[in-house]
Amino acid sequence: MDAKIPVGILGATGTVGQKFIRLLDNHPWFRVKELAASERSAGKPYEEAAAWKQAAPVPDAVRRLDLRPCTPDLGCRIVFSGLDSTVAGPIEESFAAAGYVVLSNSKNHRLDLDVPLIIPEVNAEHLGLIPLQKRNRGWRGCIVTNSNCSTMFLAMVLGPLHAAFTVEEVMVVTMQAISGAGYPGVPSLDILGNVIPYIDGEEEKMEVETRKILGRFDGGKVNLAGFRVSAQCNRVAVEDGHTESVSLKFARKAPVEEIAEALRAFSGLPQRLRLPSAPEHPILVTSAPDRPQPRFDVGLAGGMAAVVGRIRPCPVLDVKFTLLGHNTIRGAAGASILNAELLKAQGYLE
Ligand SMILES: NC(=O)c1ccc[n+]([C@@H]2O[C@H](COP(=O)([O-])OP(=O)(O)OC[C@H]3O[C@@H](n4cnc5c(N)ncnc54)[C@H](OP(=O)(O)O)[C@@H]3O)[C@@H](O)[C@H]2O)c1
């Protein structure tokens, strides 16, 4: 008998949906049972409906699975959502109302007061919002979200730094990969040999989501972290991996070596619980003068770690460094899967 928990993927044909399929193939706890997408895809076998863009072939387990419409009558209780944000809001709500646990990648519910926005190493205690969400909305299921992809890596490194030095100001400039725009995404003639200094809504997401993730849960609500964030977001001609130039001001001043050590030594609940997708070290610190670079470093720790380099004093704020993460793995599908593993380990999937 298969002891694995059956799961579904909403938006299974898209960039994030494909990453879910790849990362869940042979997962020790979860088995993909249902795939769903738009009415355009519904009824077709997965390999016919999806424009598969992963390096490995479509896993045999899902190749011939017929796509279902995104209605809450799937044969599973847990759904991972990689739905387009223009449709994710009401679809995810309908699943949660019908009793499903929804792990969402979309922006629609991230800032709802009763919806947890989780990075398991940083704010696992925000899962305490789940009972409130169910009560408020009369839902049998719930929605748990992970952050916008560029917010993910920033909030991961701010976790240990805010705890140790109290962050007061954050300045961040991003260089974001084209896979972050989904498929087919940005036209090649717009992005080749070019930088686009605008990603719709991205700066606002970074400026608020980061403060929610680093906020304190008081048993009833999350109080946003008190620091200010100024983000400038750019799309660059990189396939996978968001790079960020970060400058921080702290309440407690510390030498660069102490800051690097706080990042290097960071470890959280997923590491203590030995969750299957948890990287051994959530933050990797490199001392090479010209790293991290997406071409060489985006796949470190299976794409589940944030990679930090060039940590040095900042003449305007206190410290500055370069940050890199895999936008569709730790920045999306891998983050949702880690959230689901945390939910299981903490008894929320019973
Ligand atoms: N790409 C990233 O790096 C990244 C990172 C973090 C978060 N996100 C978020 O994750 C979500 C998915 O992003 P993506 O890049 O994977 O987008 P994408 O490649 O455009 O895929 C969108 C998915 O939504 C489905 N869909 C579209 N309209 C639908 C409808 N009316 N009903 C049901 N399904 C519908 C599509 O199915 P069809 O194929 O049938 O049209 C497809 O499976 C977005 O909310 C995005 O903001 C993306």
The ligand as an SDF file (V2000), in Angstrom:
LIG
                    3D

 48 52  0  0  0  0  0  0  0  0999 V2000
    7.9780   32.1280  -12.0640 N   0  0  0  0  0  0  0  0  0  0  0  0
    8.4620   32.4320  -10.8480 C   0  0  0  0  0  0  0  0  0  0  0  0
    9.6830   32.5010  -10.6280 O   0  0  0  0  0  0  0  0  0  0  0  0
    7.5130   32.7030   -9.6980 C   0  0  0  0  0  0  0  0  0  0  0  0
    8.0670   32.8330   -8.4310 C   0  0  0  0  0  0  0  0  0  0  0  0
    7.2300   33.0710   -7.3400 C   0  0  0  0  0  0  0  0  0  0  0  0
    5.8760   33.1580   -7.5270 C   0  0  0  0  0  0  0  0  0  0  0  0
    5.3390   33.0500   -8.7730 N   0  0  0  0  0  0  0  0  0  0  0  0
    3.8780   33.1230   -8.8940 C   0  0  0  0  0  0  0  0  0  0  0  0
    3.3970   31.8120   -9.1810 O   0  0  0  0  0  0  0  0  0  0  0  0
    2.2490   31.8900  -10.0220 C   0  0  0  0  0  0  0  0  0  0  0  0
    2.4940   31.1150  -11.3080 C   0  0  0  0  0  0  0  0  0  0  0  0
    3.5870   31.7070  -12.0050 O   0  0  0  0  0  0  0  0  0  0  0  0
    4.2150   31.0390  -13.3130 P   0  0  0  0  0  0  0  0  0  0  0  0
    5.4420   31.8110  -13.5630 O   0  0  0  0  0  0  0  0  0  0  0  0
    4.2810   29.5640  -13.1660 O   0  0  0  0  0  0  0  0  0  0  0  0
    3.0650   31.3850  -14.4080 O   0  0  0  0  0  0  0  0  0  0  0  0
    2.7500   30.6740  -15.8030 P   0  0  0  0  0  0  0  0  0  0  0  0
    3.9350   29.9530  -16.3330 O   0  0  0  0  0  0  0  0  0  0  0  0
    2.1050   31.7080  -16.6440 O   0  0  0  0  0  0  0  0  0  0  0  0
    1.6250   29.5430  -15.4080 O   0  0  0  0  0  0  0  0  0  0  0  0
    0.3140   29.9140  -15.0240 C   0  0  0  0  0  0  0  0  0  0  0  0
   -0.5480   28.6790  -14.7370 C   0  0  0  0  0  0  0  0  0  0  0  0
   -1.8770   29.1300  -14.4110 O   0  0  0  0  0  0  0  0  0  0  0  0
   -2.8120   28.3960  -15.2160 C   0  0  0  0  0  0  0  0  0  0  0  0
   -4.0000   29.2240  -15.5190 N   0  0  0  0  0  0  0  0  0  0  0  0
   -4.0580   30.3720  -16.2360 C   0  0  0  0  0  0  0  0  0  0  0  0
   -5.3370   30.7980  -16.3300 N   0  0  0  0  0  0  0  0  0  0  0  0
   -6.1030   29.8940  -15.6590 C   0  0  0  0  0  0  0  0  0  0  0  0
   -7.4920   29.7750  -15.3920 C   0  0  0  0  0  0  0  0  0  0  0  0
   -8.3940   30.6830  -15.8610 N   0  0  0  0  0  0  0  0  0  0  0  0
   -7.9260   28.7180  -14.6560 N   0  0  0  0  0  0  0  0  0  0  0  0
   -7.0540   27.7980  -14.1720 C   0  0  0  0  0  0  0  0  0  0  0  0
   -5.7040   27.8460  -14.4160 N   0  0  0  0  0  0  0  0  0  0  0  0
   -5.2480   28.8920  -15.1380 C   0  0  0  0  0  0  0  0  0  0  0  0
   -2.0660   28.0380  -16.4820 C   0  0  0  0  0  0  0  0  0  0  0  0
   -2.7160   26.9440  -17.1080 O   0  0  0  0  0  0  0  0  0  0  0  0
   -2.8020   26.7870  -18.7450 P   0  0  0  0  0  0  0  0  0  0  0  0
   -1.4810   26.2360  -19.1930 O   0  0  0  0  0  0  0  0  0  0  0  0
   -3.9080   25.8080  -18.9240 O   0  0  0  0  0  0  0  0  0  0  0  0
   -3.0920   28.1270  -19.3000 O   0  0  0  0  0  0  0  0  0  0  0  0
   -0.6880   27.7020  -15.9090 C   0  0  0  0  0  0  0  0  0  0  0  0
   -0.7000   26.3740  -15.4400 O   0  0  0  0  0  0  0  0  0  0  0  0
    1.9850   33.3780  -10.2620 C   0  0  0  0  0  0  0  0  0  0  0  0
    1.0470   33.8260   -9.3250 O   0  0  0  0  0  0  0  0  0  0  0  0
    3.3550   34.0080  -10.0150 C   0  0  0  0  0  0  0  0  0  0  0  0
    3.2660   35.3500   -9.6270 O   0  0  0  0  0  0  0  0  0  0  0  0
    6.1360   32.7990   -9.8610 C   0  0  0  0  0  0  0  0  0  0  0  0
  1  2  1  0
  2  3  2  0
  2  4  1  0
  4  5  1  0
  4 48  2  0
  5  6  2  0
  6  7  1  0
  7  8  2  0
  8  9  1  0
  8 48  1  0
  9 10  1  0
  9 46  1  0
 10 11  1  0
 11 12  1  0
 11 44  1  0
 12 13  1  0
 13 14  1  0
 14 15  2  0
 14 16  1  0
 14 17  1  0
 17 18  1  0
 18 19  2  0
 18 20  1  0
 18 21  1  0
 21 22  1  0
 22 23  1  0
 23 24  1  0
 23 42  1  0
 24 25  1  0
 25 26  1  0
 25 36  1  0
 26 27  1  0
 26 35  1  0
 27 28  2  0
 28 29  1  0
 29 30  1  0
 29 35  2  0
 30 31  1  0
 30 32  2  0
 32 33  1  0
 33 34  2  0
 34 35  1  0
 36 37  1  0
 36 42  1  0
 37 38  1  0
 38 39  2  0
 38 40  1  0
 38 41  1  0
 42 43  1  0
 44 45  1  0
 44 46  1  0
 46 47  1  0
M  CHG  2   8   1  16  -1
M  END
$$$$
